[in-house]
Amino acid sequence: MMWHHDYHADHYGYSAGSWLGHTIVSAIIHGLIYGAIFHIMRGMGIGEVLLVAGGGVALVGCGWWIWNRLAQGGRP
């Protein structure tokens, strides 16, 4: 038995013994995502890759800011 509470396991539909299955599925999904990213960026110059990465970070940051602002009811 793990030391933490099984709330997350029960909440997401995983039993206490399926952490290994969750880890394997997560690794496969991450591998597919990274494979797609590397495939798309193949042949791009370092400047283009940095520009796309910076745009992605900015997009995620803006999304995070909007999400938090909406969660607070639109207040600063």
mmCIF file of the N, C-alpha and C atoms, coordinates in Angstrom:
data_MODEL
# 
_entry.id   MODEL 
# 
loop_
_atom_site.group_PDB 
_atom_site.id 
_atom_site.type_symbol 
_atom_site.label_atom_id 
_atom_site.label_alt_id 
_atom_site.label_comp_id 
_atom_site.label_asym_id 
_atom_site.label_entity_id 
_atom_site.label_seq_id 
_atom_site.pdbx_PDB_ins_code 
_atom_site.Cartn_x 
_atom_site.Cartn_y 
_atom_site.Cartn_z 
_atom_site.occupancy 
_atom_site.B_iso_or_equiv 
_atom_site.pdbx_formal_charge 
_atom_site.auth_seq_id 
_atom_site.auth_comp_id 
_atom_site.auth_asym_id 
_atom_site.auth_atom_id 
_atom_site.pdbx_PDB_model_num 
ATOM 1   N N  . MET A 1 1  ? 0.851   -1.183 0.000   1.00 0.00 ? 1  MET A N  1 
ATOM 2   C CA . MET A 1 1  ? 0.000   0.000  0.000   1.00 0.00 ? 1  MET A CA 1 
ATOM 3   C C  . MET A 1 1  ? 0.889   1.236  0.000   1.00 0.00 ? 1  MET A C  1 
ATOM 4   N N  . MET A 1 2  ? 0.531   2.196  -0.800  1.00 0.00 ? 2  MET A N  1 
ATOM 5   C CA . MET A 1 2  ? 1.323   3.413  -0.870  1.00 0.00 ? 2  MET A CA 1 
ATOM 6   C C  . MET A 1 2  ? 1.021   4.296  0.329   1.00 0.00 ? 2  MET A C  1 
ATOM 7   N N  . TRP A 1 3  ? 1.923   5.228  0.617   1.00 0.00 ? 3  TRP A N  1 
ATOM 8   C CA . TRP A 1 3  ? 1.802   6.056  1.800   1.00 0.00 ? 3  TRP A CA 1 
ATOM 9   C C  . TRP A 1 3  ? 0.738   7.126  1.686   1.00 0.00 ? 3  TRP A C  1 
ATOM 10  N N  . HIS A 1 4  ? 0.373   7.513  0.467   1.00 0.00 ? 4  HIS A N  1 
ATOM 11  C CA . HIS A 1 4  ? -0.609  8.588  0.325   1.00 0.00 ? 4  HIS A CA 1 
ATOM 12  C C  . HIS A 1 4  ? -2.029  8.029  0.280   1.00 0.00 ? 4  HIS A C  1 
ATOM 13  N N  . HIS A 1 5  ? -2.982  8.917  0.367   1.00 0.00 ? 5  HIS A N  1 
ATOM 14  C CA . HIS A 1 5  ? -4.381  8.545  0.340   1.00 0.00 ? 5  HIS A CA 1 
ATOM 15  C C  . HIS A 1 5  ? -4.762  8.114  -1.066  1.00 0.00 ? 5  HIS A C  1 
ATOM 16  N N  . ASP A 1 6  ? -5.650  7.175  -1.193  1.00 0.00 ? 6  ASP A N  1 
ATOM 17  C CA . ASP A 1 6  ? -6.048  6.661  -2.501  1.00 0.00 ? 6  ASP A CA 1 
ATOM 18  C C  . ASP A 1 6  ? -7.142  7.498  -3.158  1.00 0.00 ? 6  ASP A C  1 
ATOM 19  N N  . TYR A 1 7  ? -7.326  8.741  -2.708  1.00 0.00 ? 7  TYR A N  1 
ATOM 20  C CA . TYR A 1 7  ? -8.370  9.584  -3.284  1.00 0.00 ? 7  TYR A CA 1 
ATOM 21  C C  . TYR A 1 7  ? -8.185  9.744  -4.782  1.00 0.00 ? 7  TYR A C  1 
ATOM 22  N N  . HIS A 1 8  ? -6.969  10.058 -5.212  1.00 0.00 ? 8  HIS A N  1 
ATOM 23  C CA . HIS A 1 8  ? -6.736  10.297 -6.631  1.00 0.00 ? 8  HIS A CA 1 
ATOM 24  C C  . HIS A 1 8  ? -6.980  9.028  -7.437  1.00 0.00 ? 8  HIS A C  1 
ATOM 25  N N  . ALA A 1 9  ? -6.566  7.913  -6.908  1.00 0.00 ? 9  ALA A N  1 
ATOM 26  C CA . ALA A 1 9  ? -6.770  6.653  -7.620  1.00 0.00 ? 9  ALA A CA 1 
ATOM 27  C C  . ALA A 1 9  ? -8.263  6.369  -7.756  1.00 0.00 ? 9  ALA A C  1 
ATOM 28  N N  . ASP A 1 10 ? -9.018  6.547  -6.688  1.00 0.00 ? 10 ASP A N  1 
ATOM 29  C CA . ASP A 1 10 ? -10.447 6.302  -6.742  1.00 0.00 ? 10 ASP A CA 1 
ATOM 30  C C  . ASP A 1 10 ? -11.143 7.352  -7.599  1.00 0.00 ? 10 ASP A C  1 
ATOM 31  N N  . HIS A 1 11 ? -10.689 8.595  -7.500  1.00 0.00 ? 11 HIS A N  1 
ATOM 32  C CA . HIS A 1 11 ? -11.326 9.697  -8.215  1.00 0.00 ? 11 HIS A CA 1 
ATOM 33  C C  . HIS A 1 11 ? -11.196 9.524  -9.724  1.00 0.00 ? 11 HIS A C  1 
ATOM 34  N N  . TYR A 1 12 ? -10.059 9.045  -10.183 1.00 0.00 ? 12 TYR A N  1 
ATOM 35  C CA . TYR A 1 12 ? -9.841  8.908  -11.614 1.00 0.00 ? 12 TYR A CA 1 
ATOM 36  C C  . TYR A 1 12 ? -10.140 7.502  -12.127 1.00 0.00 ? 12 TYR A C  1 
ATOM 37  N N  . GLY A 1 13 ? -10.694 6.662  -11.302 1.00 0.00 ? 13 GLY A N  1 
ATOM 38  C CA . GLY A 1 13 ? -11.100 5.340  -11.737 1.00 0.00 ? 13 GLY A CA 1 
ATOM 39  C C  . GLY A 1 13 ? -9.993  4.309  -11.747 1.00 0.00 ? 13 GLY A C  1 
ATOM 40  N N  . TYR A 1 14 ? -8.865  4.594  -11.125 1.00 0.00 ? 14 TYR A N  1 
ATOM 41  C CA . TYR A 1 14 ? -7.778  3.627  -11.060 1.00 0.00 ? 14 TYR A CA 1 
ATOM 42  C C  . TYR A 1 14 ? -7.821  2.927  -9.718  1.00 0.00 ? 14 TYR A C  1 
ATOM 43  N N  . SER A 1 15 ? -7.631  1.640  -9.759  1.00 0.00 ? 15 SER A N  1 
ATOM 44  C CA . SER A 1 15 ? -7.538  0.933  -8.492  1.00 0.00 ? 15 SER A CA 1 
ATOM 45  C C  . SER A 1 15 ? -6.120  1.079  -7.949  1.00 0.00 ? 15 SER A C  1 
ATOM 46  N N  . ALA A 1 16 ? -5.913  0.659  -6.722  1.00 0.00 ? 16 ALA A N  1 
ATOM 47  C CA . ALA A 1 16 ? -4.611  0.840  -6.081  1.00 0.00 ? 16 ALA A CA 1 
ATOM 48  C C  . ALA A 1 16 ? -3.504  0.086  -6.807  1.00 0.00 ? 16 ALA A C  1 
ATOM 49  N N  . GLY A 1 17 ? -3.818  -0.942 -7.565  1.00 0.00 ? 17 GLY A N  1 
ATOM 50  C CA . GLY A 1 17 ? -2.789  -1.733 -8.211  1.00 0.00 ? 17 GLY A CA 1 
ATOM 51  C C  . GLY A 1 17 ? -2.521  -1.376 -9.662  1.00 0.00 ? 17 GLY A C  1 
ATOM 52  N N  . SER A 1 18 ? -3.165  -0.362 -10.199 1.00 0.00 ? 18 SER A N  1 
ATOM 53  C CA . SER A 1 18 ? -2.995  -0.091 -11.616 1.00 0.00 ? 18 SER A CA 1 
ATOM 54  C C  . SER A 1 18 ? -2.031  1.060  -11.903 1.00 0.00 ? 18 SER A C  1 
ATOM 55  N N  . TRP A 1 19 ? -1.207  1.436  -10.956 1.00 0.00 ? 19 TRP A N  1 
ATOM 56  C CA . TRP A 1 19 ? -0.247  2.521  -11.176 1.00 0.00 ? 19 TRP A CA 1 
ATOM 57  C C  . TRP A 1 19 ? 0.717   2.165  -12.299 1.00 0.00 ? 19 TRP A C  1 
ATOM 58  N N  . LEU A 1 20 ? 1.062   0.900  -12.424 1.00 0.00 ? 20 LEU A N  1 
ATOM 59  C CA . LEU A 1 20 ? 1.978   0.486  -13.482 1.00 0.00 ? 20 LEU A CA 1 
ATOM 60  C C  . LEU A 1 20 ? 1.333   0.652  -14.849 1.00 0.00 ? 20 LEU A C  1 
ATOM 61  N N  . GLY A 1 21 ? 0.080   0.261  -14.962 1.00 0.00 ? 21 GLY A N  1 
ATOM 62  C CA . GLY A 1 21 ? -0.635  0.432  -16.216 1.00 0.00 ? 21 GLY A CA 1 
ATOM 63  C C  . GLY A 1 21 ? -0.769  1.898  -16.578 1.00 0.00 ? 21 GLY A C  1 
ATOM 64  N N  . HIS A 1 22 ? -1.065  2.724  -15.591 1.00 0.00 ? 22 HIS A N  1 
ATOM 65  C CA . HIS A 1 22 ? -1.167  4.167  -15.814 1.00 0.00 ? 22 HIS A CA 1 
ATOM 66  C C  . HIS A 1 22 ? 0.164   4.726  -16.293 1.00 0.00 ? 22 HIS A C  1 
ATOM 67  N N  . THR A 1 23 ? 1.254   4.282  -15.698 1.00 0.00 ? 23 THR A N  1 
ATOM 68  C CA . THR A 1 23 ? 2.586   4.745  -16.078 1.00 0.00 ? 23 THR A CA 1 
ATOM 69  C C  . THR A 1 23 ? 2.914   4.348  -17.513 1.00 0.00 ? 23 THR A C  1 
ATOM 70  N N  . ILE A 1 24 ? 2.577   3.134  -17.887 1.00 0.00 ? 24 ILE A N  1 
ATOM 71  C CA . ILE A 1 24 ? 2.865   2.656  -19.238 1.00 0.00 ? 24 ILE A CA 1 
ATOM 72  C C  . ILE A 1 24 ? 2.050   3.425  -20.273 1.00 0.00 ? 24 ILE A C  1 
ATOM 73  N N  . VAL A 1 25 ? 0.756   3.606  -20.017 1.00 0.00 ? 25 VAL A N  1 
ATOM 74  C CA . VAL A 1 25 ? -0.096  4.345  -20.948 1.00 0.00 ? 25 VAL A CA 1 
ATOM 75  C C  . VAL A 1 25 ? 0.375   5.788  -21.066 1.00 0.00 ? 25 VAL A C  1 
ATOM 76  N N  . SER A 1 26 ? 0.744   6.404  -19.942 1.00 0.00 ? 26 SER A N  1 
ATOM 77  C CA . SER A 1 26 ? 1.239   7.770  -19.954 1.00 0.00 ? 26 SER A CA 1 
ATOM 78  C C  . SER A 1 26 ? 2.518   7.880  -20.783 1.00 0.00 ? 26 SER A C  1 
ATOM 79  N N  . ALA A 1 27 ? 3.416   6.916  -20.646 1.00 0.00 ? 27 ALA A N  1 
ATOM 80  C CA . ALA A 1 27 ? 4.660   6.926  -21.410 1.00 0.00 ? 27 ALA A CA 1 
ATOM 81  C C  . ALA A 1 27 ? 4.391   6.787  -22.908 1.00 0.00 ? 27 ALA A C  1 
ATOM 82  N N  . ILE A 1 28 ? 3.434   5.965  -23.277 1.00 0.00 ? 28 ILE A N  1 
ATOM 83  C CA . ILE A 1 28 ? 3.100   5.800  -24.697 1.00 0.00 ? 28 ILE A CA 1 
ATOM 84  C C  . ILE A 1 28 ? 2.532   7.089  -25.259 1.00 0.00 ? 28 ILE A C  1 
ATOM 85  N N  . ILE A 1 29 ? 1.610   7.723  -24.513 1.00 0.00 ? 29 ILE A N  1 
ATOM 86  C CA . ILE A 1 29 ? 1.014   8.976  -24.974 1.00 0.00 ? 29 ILE A CA 1 
ATOM 87  C C  . ILE A 1 29 ? 2.083   10.056 -25.131 1.00 0.00 ? 29 ILE A C  1 
ATOM 88  N N  . HIS A 1 30 ? 2.958   10.182 -24.134 1.00 0.00 ? 30 HIS A N  1 
ATOM 89  C CA . HIS A 1 30 ? 4.030   11.175 -24.220 1.00 0.00 ? 30 HIS A CA 1 
ATOM 90  C C  . HIS A 1 30 ? 4.954   10.890 -25.403 1.00 0.00 ? 30 HIS A C  1 
ATOM 91  N N  . GLY A 1 31 ? 5.258   9.638  -25.635 1.00 0.00 ? 31 GLY A N  1 
ATOM 92  C CA . GLY A 1 31 ? 6.095   9.269  -26.773 1.00 0.00 ? 31 GLY A CA 1 
ATOM 93  C C  . GLY A 1 31 ? 5.464   9.662  -28.102 1.00 0.00 ? 31 GLY A C  1 
ATOM 94  N N  . LEU A 1 32 ? 4.159   9.444  -28.231 1.00 0.00 ? 32 LEU A N  1 
ATOM 95  C CA . LEU A 1 32 ? 3.463   9.833  -29.460 1.00 0.00 ? 32 LEU A CA 1 
ATOM 96  C C  . LEU A 1 32 ? 3.477   11.347 -29.654 1.00 0.00 ? 32 LEU A C  1 
ATOM 97  N N  . ILE A 1 33 ? 3.255   12.087 -28.573 1.00 0.00 ? 33 ILE A N  1 
ATOM 98  C CA . ILE A 1 33 ? 3.255   13.546 -28.656 1.00 0.00 ? 33 ILE A CA 1 
ATOM 99  C C  . ILE A 1 33 ? 4.636   14.061 -29.048 1.00 0.00 ? 33 ILE A C  1 
ATOM 100 N N  . TYR A 1 34 ? 5.677   13.595 -28.349 1.00 0.00 ? 34 TYR A N  1 
ATOM 101 C CA . TYR A 1 34 ? 7.031   14.057 -28.669 1.00 0.00 ? 34 TYR A CA 1 
ATOM 102 C C  . TYR A 1 34 ? 7.450   13.622 -30.063 1.00 0.00 ? 34 TYR A C  1 
ATOM 103 N N  . GLY A 1 35 ? 7.062   12.435 -30.479 1.00 0.00 ? 35 GLY A N  1 
ATOM 104 C CA . GLY A 1 35 ? 7.369   11.976 -31.827 1.00 0.00 ? 35 GLY A CA 1 
ATOM 105 C C  . GLY A 1 35 ? 6.749   12.873 -32.885 1.00 0.00 ? 35 GLY A C  1 
ATOM 106 N N  . ALA A 1 36 ? 5.490   13.285 -32.642 1.00 0.00 ? 36 ALA A N  1 
ATOM 107 C CA . ALA A 1 36 ? 4.816   14.188 -33.585 1.00 0.00 ? 36 ALA A CA 1 
ATOM 108 C C  . ALA A 1 36 ? 5.509   15.543 -33.620 1.00 0.00 ? 36 ALA A C  1 
ATOM 109 N N  . ILE A 1 37 ? 5.893   16.062 -32.459 1.00 0.00 ? 37 ILE A N  1 
ATOM 110 C CA . ILE A 1 37 ? 6.585   17.357 -32.411 1.00 0.00 ? 37 ILE A CA 1 
ATOM 111 C C  . ILE A 1 37 ? 7.909   17.293 -33.166 1.00 0.00 ? 37 ILE A C  1 
ATOM 112 N N  . PHE A 1 38 ? 8.694   16.262 -32.913 1.00 0.00 ? 38 PHE A N  1 
ATOM 113 C CA . PHE A 1 38 ? 9.983   16.148 -33.587 1.00 0.00 ? 38 PHE A CA 1 
ATOM 114 C C  . PHE A 1 38 ? 9.805   15.931 -35.083 1.00 0.00 ? 38 PHE A C  1 
ATOM 115 N N  . HIS A 1 39 ? 8.771   15.212 -35.475 1.00 0.00 ? 39 HIS A N  1 
ATOM 116 C CA . HIS A 1 39 ? 8.513   14.993 -36.897 1.00 0.00 ? 39 HIS A CA 1 
ATOM 117 C C  . HIS A 1 39 ? 8.153   16.299 -37.587 1.00 0.00 ? 39 HIS A C  1 
ATOM 118 N N  . ILE A 1 40 ? 7.331   17.118 -36.949 1.00 0.00 ? 40 ILE A N  1 
ATOM 119 C CA . ILE A 1 40 ? 6.925   18.403 -37.521 1.00 0.00 ? 40 ILE A CA 1 
ATOM 120 C C  . ILE A 1 40 ? 8.120   19.351 -37.631 1.00 0.00 ? 40 ILE A C  1 
ATOM 121 N N  . MET A 1 41 ? 8.991   19.332 -36.640 1.00 0.00 ? 41 MET A N  1 
ATOM 122 C CA . MET A 1 41 ? 10.108  20.279 -36.599 1.00 0.00 ? 41 MET A CA 1 
ATOM 123 C C  . MET A 1 41 ? 11.341  19.813 -37.359 1.00 0.00 ? 41 MET A C  1 
ATOM 124 N N  . ARG A 1 42 ? 11.290  18.627 -37.932 1.00 0.00 ? 42 ARG A N  1 
ATOM 125 C CA . ARG A 1 42 ? 12.437  18.136 -38.691 1.00 0.00 ? 42 ARG A CA 1 
ATOM 126 C C  . ARG A 1 42 ? 12.657  19.036 -39.903 1.00 0.00 ? 42 ARG A C  1 
ATOM 127 N N  . GLY A 1 43 ? 13.872  19.449 -40.110 1.00 0.00 ? 43 GLY A N  1 
ATOM 128 C CA . GLY A 1 43 ? 14.203  20.291 -41.245 1.00 0.00 ? 43 GLY A CA 1 
ATOM 129 C C  . GLY A 1 43 ? 14.115  21.783 -40.951 1.00 0.00 ? 43 GLY A C  1 
ATOM 130 N N  . MET A 1 44 ? 13.647  22.147 -39.780 1.00 0.00 ? 44 MET A N  1 
ATOM 131 C CA . MET A 1 44 ? 13.574  23.565 -39.421 1.00 0.00 ? 44 MET A CA 1 
ATOM 132 C C  . MET A 1 44 ? 14.915  24.009 -38.862 1.00 0.00 ? 44 MET A C  1 
ATOM 133 N N  . GLY A 1 45 ? 15.252  25.271 -39.076 1.00 0.00 ? 45 GLY A N  1 
ATOM 134 C CA . GLY A 1 45 ? 16.468  25.826 -38.501 1.00 0.00 ? 45 GLY A CA 1 
ATOM 135 C C  . GLY A 1 45 ? 16.289  26.096 -37.013 1.00 0.00 ? 45 GLY A C  1 
ATOM 136 N N  . ILE A 1 46 ? 17.400  26.317 -36.319 1.00 0.00 ? 46 ILE A N  1 
ATOM 137 C CA . ILE A 1 46 ? 17.344  26.539 -34.878 1.00 0.00 ? 46 ILE A CA 1 
ATOM 138 C C  . ILE A 1 46 ? 16.552  27.800 -34.539 1.00 0.00 ? 46 ILE A C  1 
ATOM 139 N N  . GLY A 1 47 ? 16.655  28.827 -35.375 1.00 0.00 ? 47 GLY A N  1 
ATOM 140 C CA . GLY A 1 47 ? 15.900  30.050 -35.149 1.00 0.00 ? 47 GLY A CA 1 
ATOM 141 C C  . GLY A 1 47 ? 14.396  29.814 -35.237 1.00 0.00 ? 47 GLY A C  1 
ATOM 142 N N  . GLU A 1 48 ? 13.987  29.033 -36.228 1.00 0.00 ? 48 GLU A N  1 
ATOM 143 C CA . GLU A 1 48 ? 12.564  28.715 -36.385 1.00 0.00 ? 48 GLU A CA 1 
ATOM 144 C C  . GLU A 1 48 ? 12.053  27.875 -35.220 1.00 0.00 ? 48 GLU A C  1 
ATOM 145 N N  . VAL A 1 49 ? 12.854  26.917 -34.794 1.00 0.00 ? 49 VAL A N  1 
ATOM 146 C CA . VAL A 1 49 ? 12.461  26.073 -33.663 1.00 0.00 ? 49 VAL A CA 1 
ATOM 147 C C  . VAL A 1 49 ? 12.314  26.919 -32.399 1.00 0.00 ? 49 VAL A C  1 
ATOM 148 N N  . LEU A 1 50 ? 13.262  27.836 -32.164 1.00 0.00 ? 50 LEU A N  1 
ATOM 149 C CA . LEU A 1 50 ? 13.170  28.706 -30.991 1.00 0.00 ? 50 LEU A CA 1 
ATOM 150 C C  . LEU A 1 50 ? 11.958  29.621 -31.066 1.00 0.00 ? 50 LEU A C  1 
ATOM 151 N N  . LEU A 1 51 ? 11.649  30.118 -32.263 1.00 0.00 ? 51 LEU A N  1 
ATOM 152 C CA . LEU A 1 51 ? 10.476  30.964 -32.448 1.00 0.00 ? 51 LEU A CA 1 
ATOM 153 C C  . LEU A 1 51 ? 9.185   30.197 -32.153 1.00 0.00 ? 51 LEU A C  1 
ATOM 154 N N  . VAL A 1 52 ? 9.082   28.975 -32.676 1.00 0.00 ? 52 VAL A N  1 
ATOM 155 C CA . VAL A 1 52 ? 7.898   28.150 -32.421 1.00 0.00 ? 52 VAL A CA 1 
ATOM 156 C C  . VAL A 1 52 ? 7.800   27.800 -30.935 1.00 0.00 ? 52 VAL A C  1 
ATOM 157 N N  . ALA A 1 53 ? 8.927   27.445 -30.313 1.00 0.00 ? 53 ALA A N  1 
ATOM 158 C CA . ALA A 1 53 ? 8.917   27.107 -28.884 1.00 0.00 ? 53 ALA A CA 1 
ATOM 159 C C  . ALA A 1 53 ? 8.515   28.317 -28.048 1.00 0.00 ? 53 ALA A C  1 
ATOM 160 N N  . GLY A 1 54 ? 9.056   29.497 -28.374 1.00 0.00 ? 54 GLY A N  1 
ATOM 161 C CA . GLY A 1 54 ? 8.676   30.712 -27.651 1.00 0.00 ? 54 GLY A CA 1 
ATOM 162 C C  . GLY A 1 54 ? 7.196   31.025 -27.819 1.00 0.00 ? 54 GLY A C  1 
ATOM 163 N N  . GLY A 1 55 ? 6.685   30.849 -29.025 1.00 0.00 ? 55 GLY A N  1 
ATOM 164 C CA . GLY A 1 55 ? 5.255   31.048 -29.261 1.00 0.00 ? 55 GLY A CA 1 
ATOM 165 C C  . GLY A 1 55 ? 4.407   30.065 -28.478 1.00 0.00 ? 55 GLY A C  1 
ATOM 166 N N  . GLY A 1 56 ? 4.868   28.825 -28.386 1.00 0.00 ? 56 GLY A N  1 
ATOM 167 C CA . GLY A 1 56 ? 4.138   27.822 -27.604 1.00 0.00 ? 56 GLY A CA 1 
ATOM 168 C C  . GLY A 1 56 ? 4.115   28.147 -26.122 1.00 0.00 ? 56 GLY A C  1 
ATOM 169 N N  . VAL A 1 57 ? 5.254   28.592 -25.604 1.00 0.00 ? 57 VAL A N  1 
ATOM 170 C CA . VAL A 1 57 ? 5.322   28.982 -24.189 1.00 0.00 ? 57 VAL A CA 1 
ATOM 171 C C  . VAL A 1 57 ? 4.417   30.179 -23.932 1.00 0.00 ? 57 VAL A C  1 
ATOM 172 N N  . ALA A 1 58 ? 4.427   31.158 -24.856 1.00 0.00 ? 58 ALA A N  1 
ATOM 173 C CA . ALA A 1 58 ? 3.557   32.334 -24.704 1.00 0.00 ? 58 ALA A CA 1 
ATOM 174 C C  . ALA A 1 58 ? 2.090   31.931 -24.770 1.00 0.00 ? 58 ALA A C  1 
ATOM 175 N N  . LEU A 1 59 ? 1.745   31.029 -25.658 1.00 0.00 ? 59 LEU A N  1 
ATOM 176 C CA . LEU A 1 59 ? 0.364   30.570 -25.786 1.00 0.00 ? 59 LEU A CA 1 
ATOM 177 C C  . LEU A 1 59 ? -0.101  29.867 -24.514 1.00 0.00 ? 59 LEU A C  1 
ATOM 178 N N  . VAL A 1 60 ? 0.733   28.989 -23.981 1.00 0.00 ? 60 VAL A N  1 
ATOM 179 C CA . VAL A 1 60 ? 0.386   28.299 -22.740 1.00 0.00 ? 60 VAL A CA 1 
ATOM 180 C C  . VAL A 1 60 ? 0.283   29.287 -21.585 1.00 0.00 ? 60 VAL A C  1 
ATOM 181 N N  . GLY A 1 61 ? 1.203   30.245 -21.522 1.00 0.00 ? 61 GLY A N  1 
ATOM 182 C CA . GLY A 1 61 ? 1.153   31.262 -20.463 1.00 0.00 ? 61 GLY A CA 1 
ATOM 183 C C  . GLY A 1 61 ? -0.111  32.098 -20.526 1.00 0.00 ? 61 GLY A C  1 
ATOM 184 N N  . CYS A 1 62 ? -0.505  32.501 -21.735 1.00 0.00 ? 62 CYS A N  1 
ATOM 185 C CA . CYS A 1 62 ? -1.747  33.275 -21.885 1.00 0.00 ? 62 CYS A CA 1 
ATOM 186 C C  . CYS A 1 62 ? -2.964  32.430 -21.502 1.00 0.00 ? 62 CYS A C  1 
ATOM 187 N N  . GLY A 1 63 ? -2.970  31.186 -21.910 1.00 0.00 ? 63 GLY A N  1 
ATOM 188 C CA . GLY A 1 63 ? -4.069  30.294 -21.542 1.00 0.00 ? 63 GLY A CA 1 
ATOM 189 C C  . GLY A 1 63 ? -4.157  30.106 -20.044 1.00 0.00 ? 63 GLY A C  1 
ATOM 190 N N  . TRP A 1 64 ? -3.011  29.946 -19.399 1.00 0.00 ? 64 TRP A N  1 
ATOM 191 C CA . TRP A 1 64 ? -2.960  29.798 -17.945 1.00 0.00 ? 64 TRP A CA 1 
ATOM 192 C C  . TRP A 1 64 ? -3.506  31.048 -17.262 1.00 0.00 ? 64 TRP A C  1 
ATOM 193 N N  . TRP A 1 65 ? -3.107  32.231 -17.753 1.00 0.00 ? 65 TRP A N  1 
ATOM 194 C CA . TRP A 1 65 ? -3.558  33.492 -17.177 1.00 0.00 ? 65 TRP A CA 1 
ATOM 195 C C  . TRP A 1 65 ? -5.072  33.652 -17.336 1.00 0.00 ? 65 TRP A C  1 
ATOM 196 N N  . ILE A 1 66 ? -5.586  33.349 -18.542 1.00 0.00 ? 66 ILE A N  1 
ATOM 197 C CA . ILE A 1 66 ? -7.027  33.466 -18.786 1.00 0.00 ? 66 ILE A CA 1 
ATOM 198 C C  . ILE A 1 66 ? -7.795  32.482 -17.913 1.00 0.00 ? 66 ILE A C  1 
ATOM 199 N N  . TRP A 1 67 ? -7.311  31.247 -17.818 1.00 0.00 ? 67 TRP A N  1 
ATOM 200 C CA . TRP A 1 67 ? -7.968  30.228 -16.995 1.00 0.00 ? 67 TRP A CA 1 
ATOM 201 C C  . TRP A 1 67 ? -8.073  30.695 -15.540 1.00 0.00 ? 67 TRP A C  1 
ATOM 202 N N  . ASN A 1 68 ? -6.969  31.201 -14.998 1.00 0.00 ? 68 ASN A N  1 
ATOM 203 C CA . ASN A 1 68 ? -6.978  31.662 -13.611 1.00 0.00 ? 68 ASN A CA 1 
ATOM 204 C C  . ASN A 1 68 ? -7.876  32.877 -13.433 1.00 0.00 ? 68 ASN A C  1 
ATOM 205 N N  . ARG A 1 69 ? -7.885  33.760 -14.405 1.00 0.00 ? 69 ARG A N  1 
ATOM 206 C CA . ARG A 1 69 ? -8.736  34.946 -14.326 1.00 0.00 ? 69 ARG A CA 1 
ATOM 207 C C  . ARG A 1 69 ? -10.214 34.541 -14.331 1.00 0.00 ? 69 ARG A C  1 
ATOM 208 N N  . LEU A 1 70 ? -10.581 33.607 -15.185 1.00 0.00 ? 70 LEU A N  1 
ATOM 209 C CA . LEU A 1 70 ? -11.967 33.133 -15.216 1.00 0.00 ? 70 LEU A CA 1 
ATOM 210 C C  . LEU A 1 70 ? -12.330 32.383 -13.943 1.00 0.00 ? 70 LEU A C  1 
ATOM 211 N N  . ALA A 1 71 ? -11.378 31.646 -13.384 1.00 0.00 ? 71 ALA A N  1 
ATOM 212 C CA . ALA A 1 71 ? -11.630 30.904 -12.142 1.00 0.00 ? 71 ALA A CA 1 
ATOM 213 C C  . ALA A 1 71 ? -11.881 31.847 -10.975 1.00 0.00 ? 71 ALA A C  1 
ATOM 214 N N  . GLN A 1 72 ? -11.345 33.074 -11.049 1.00 0.00 ? 72 GLN A N  1 
ATOM 215 C CA . GLN A 1 72 ? -11.546 34.075 -9.998  1.00 0.00 ? 72 GLN A CA 1 
ATOM 216 C C  . GLN A 1 72 ? -12.754 34.954 -10.292 1.00 0.00 ? 72 GLN A C  1 
ATOM 217 N N  . GLY A 1 73 ? -13.524 34.603 -11.275 1.00 0.00 ? 73 GLY A N  1 
ATOM 218 C CA . GLY A 1 73 ? -14.694 35.396 -11.618 1.00 0.00 ? 73 GLY A CA 1 
ATOM 219 C C  . GLY A 1 73 ? -14.355 36.648 -12.398 1.00 0.00 ? 73 GLY A C  1 
ATOM 220 N N  . GLY A 1 74 ? -13.227 36.676 -13.074 1.00 0.00 ? 74 GLY A N  1 
ATOM 221 C CA . GLY A 1 74 ? -12.828 37.826 -13.866 1.00 0.00 ? 74 GLY A CA 1 
ATOM 222 C C  . GLY A 1 74 ? -12.152 38.914 -13.083 1.00 0.00 ? 74 GLY A C  1 
ATOM 223 N N  . ARG A 1 75 ? -11.902 38.677 -11.808 1.00 0.00 ? 75 ARG A N  1 
ATOM 224 C CA . ARG A 1 75 ? -11.223 39.685 -10.969 1.00 0.00 ? 75 ARG A CA 1 
ATOM 225 C C  . ARG A 1 75 ? -9.720  39.587 -11.135 1.00 0.00 ? 75 ARG A C  1 
ATOM 226 N N  . PRO A 1 76 ? -8.995  40.683 -10.908 1.00 0.00 ? 76 PRO A N  1 
ATOM 227 C CA . PRO A 1 76 ? -7.522  40.645 -11.015 1.00 0.00 ? 76 PRO A CA 1 
ATOM 228 C C  . PRO A 1 76 ? -6.892  39.862 -9.885  1.00 0.00 ? 76 PRO A C  1 
# 
